[in-house]
């Protein structure tokens, strides 16, 4: 919410030369309700020469009233395009920063830069940690608590972990049932605003520590 307030303050300031200003907000599906409502107000009545570019994962829902006020462009990147865009944003080859085990073909540039920002903030060397190791660190430290972005990040990692395990195992039915059960519980925790700490701990005990 603090970043949204800063953005609103920025839009209210006059431009020195009245040139167009563009505001890019990635992963808007991770904004909380208050932030979305604040964003909605400024999008409805933007200042002169201010343009918003809102990026979101089409598989996740956003507020319909916000969506209705935007021109929609559907863009799909190949894996190589995602890596190239991420390299340009970071200014470095991400393979020098991230363990390949943490990257999937379903990542977006926002996912990758978000992971790097997370590692810098928490001072975690993600080049030296495998997927299972990083999941254990995130769950043990409760990084997902009261942080929707990190919660989304850890759920993406859990889905990637299940995908890798599914490909590796010969007996897939049990793992698939555990995965479906976990995803259903996560979805219900979102819908009914339930505590999800027990779900992540259960995942660690039943799957990671298996």
Buried (B, 14 or more C-beta within 10 A) or exposed (E): EEEBEEBEEEBEEEEEEEEEBEBEBBBBBBBEEEBBBBBEEBBEEEEEEBEBEBBBBEEEEBBEEBEEEBEEEEEEBEEEEBBBBBBEBBEEEBEEBBBEBBBBEBBBBBBBBBBBEBBEEEEBEBBEBBBBBBBBBBBEEEBBEEBBBBBBBBBBBBBBBBBBBEEEEEEEEEBEEBBEEBBEBBEEBBEEEEEBEEBBEBBBEEBBEE
